[in-house]
Amino acid sequence: MNNFLKISISLLILLILISGYSATYTSLNIDNIAVVVAMSIDKNTNNTLKVSFQFVNPTAISESGPSDKSKPIIKTVSSSSISSAINLIDNFMGKEVTLSHCKLIVFSEELAKEGISDEIYTLINLIQVRPSTNIIIAKCPANYYIENSKPSLEPLLAKYYEIFLNSSQFTGFTTNATIGDFFDKMISPSCNPCAILGGINLNISNSKDKTNFTPNYTTLSSSLSSENIGLAVFKEGTMVGELSAIETLSYMCLKNSVNGFLISIPYSSIDSGYLDVYLSPTKKPKINVSLVNGSPYINIDYNFSGRIYSIDNNSNYLDSNILEAVSNSCNIYLENIFLDYLYKTAKDFHSDINCIGSNALKLFFTDSELEDFNWNTSYKNSFFNVSVNTNIKSASLLNKS
């Protein structure tokens, strides 16, 4: 009897598991869902939101290459909120819309400057939206940005969205800004968020400074396509300014999130007046925060190693004196760049996007003391001292014979 009971219970459990799996399989079958890979959010003239959803075309679920049939599908709805827009698009598509594979959320600059706190809270509260989803602020209508996202080296758009920010690790001209990180910094008492700055290139090619450009003003020559360079700076949930490529590199260096980068430093000993040097950080920047007359005094030490990239036949880049001179030029140039960036975030934007305030927690004995000081308000009174130590080596392929 006991054996019969055990067998009966086992069969019952097996039937429950099979039926549960079958229901799940049926509801999540690719024929029954619409997969969103990107969203864009614009502001309508009547203060409603215009939300666009970029879907994977079912015919594109292969790596055989793009075709006219496999172009992404974009549907747009107007609604009072994101949640309402998702509900409407569910009805229009006739399938269950899933955001679990959404790689990108794009806000228009117009909406970001008015504040996107409510939208961020809504999105972070949606179970399907992953914290790793990237946030872009577009210097054009947000739906126009995703319409012009055209991967040239990847057959699948979803794969392109997944890897298109990898360049930040070896250029430092943008960053991997996610909605999870944005939300954490937005509610933090000692930090502020930032987002990727995007736009549509306008083929402008008269920029004199190779690193002082932002989207819509780069030297890229191609057909219209989306591009990402620079950062959108926020004070809590409202965009207060933007950073150019070189300023974003400063952010990335202080964050210790760039493996290496190429930079042109002023160098009068060569005809062009600039020397290309590739630098890599040798250790994490050392940040020390103290209070002087009630204002934050922030000291930051950087360390880099580097190699000379631009060579001419009149310079001996194996000579130790020349290498020392190049190192000193790098130090002076980077110190000025980093200081300009820090004072811009403090004096112009009043926004500590590098979370320097987390290094000031040791100055306060209690939470109430920290709250009374209010780092996010006091950061604008900061003063900075930056020290850069660079060790430049000659180009590795050159040796004296």
Order of alpha helices (4+ residues) and beta strands (2+ residues): alpha-beta-beta-beta-alpha-beta-beta-alpha-alpha-beta-alpha-alpha-alpha-alpha-beta-beta-beta-alpha-beta-beta-beta-beta-alpha-alpha-alpha-beta
